[in-house]
Amino acid sequence: MTVKDVTNILEELAPLAHAEEFDNVGLLVGDNNSTVTGVLVTLDTMENVVDEAIEKKYNLIVSFHPIIFKGLKKLTGANYVERVVLKAITHNIAIYSMHTALDNSNMGVNAKICEVLGIQNPKILIPKSHTIKKLTVYAPFSDTDVIKRALFEAGAGEIGNYSNCSFVTEGVGSFKPGKGSNPKQGAVGKTHFEKEEQINVIYSFEKEKQILDALFKAHSYEEVAYEIVSLENTNQGIGMGMVGTLETEMDETLFLTMIKEKMRVSLVRHSKLLGKKVKKVAVLGGSGAFAISAAKRVKADVFITSDLKYHQFYEAEEQLVLADIGHFETEQFTKDLLVDYLIKKIPNFAISLSESITNPIKYL
């Protein structure tokens, strides 16, 4: 398999188009056409991780965090980022990052936290906006079934747990083929009236090219009449954080103790306990202060995240308990998620979980 073959599989789980605009995801170092000798999965690509890849003779590192975040103006080995990149290039090791593309996946970072903590029926906490488009296309009756089937196979018409969704209306289209045209219906120089159907389907924005390709291939007209509009609807399958419920409500202190055990953390920084039972729990791996208001809006009893500042704990406002368990700690199981996913997709391939420790924060 090539690097591109492997990353195509990863992008089925977390399309790069779903990443936040500020992020730097995808292939950061290396050649897409290189043959892969093995995949090493890590949270951060540090020098010890590259050394591990060299020792194992693996030439693709799949990393959650991007080692290159801002533009590099030189490569002299002056800092840890430059040293990692230089070492990877020297040993022909490719580095691929997923970061917020996986954060926004409904099977990604936050889904894994929910799995570890036993949070049931998780749903996206902050659905991503401006990611849904609507395609309207006009076609003769004889084409509509073929066109709809092609659009559905390309990924259009998916709404939540439903697929093959469309809306069709009937009407009459008119057109006058001009000089040089080759119409399937009508004749050059004469206005033609055709009984047509208007087909409406929605789709996630990253699928646009494949959907239009399918449309043009299935449609019989020489010139296809279609419209595309961006919708304000939020996408319930893409977004930051998740919220769900515990099977059985728990005492706050017992729940925080369970977090320490299951998330393998030595301490939990939290806001004031409210003396209430915990049933609904919101989670957001990594720095999640921006989602405090969303957690309050869905009436979560506890919001688990990291990197909260002193004054941000006040934002709990006795409506919920904020639990900061550490940045690395919220994302640590992401590696396991990716390894399990890749092994299922390409079982007869060398895939390893990195044994290197990359958490820069230590506790006494």
Secondary structure, 3 states (H helix, E strand, C coil): CEHHHHHHHHHHHCCHHHCCCCCCCEEEECCCCCECCCEEEECCCCHHHHHHHHHHCCCEEEECCCCCCCCCCCCCCCCHHHHHHHHHHHCCCEEEECHHHHHCECCCHHHHHHHHHCCEEEEEEEEECCCEEEEEEEEEHHHHHHHHHHHHHCCCCCECCECCCCEEEEEEEEECCCCCCCCCCCCCCCCEEEEEEEEEEEEEHHHHHHHHHHHHHHCCCCCCCEEEEECCCCEEEEEEEEEEEEEEEEEHHHHHHHHHHHCCCCCCEECCCCCCEEEEEEEEEEECHHHHHHHHHCCCCEEEEECCCHHHHHHHCCCCEEEECCHHHHHCCHHHHHHHHHHHHCCCCCEEECCCCCCCCCCC
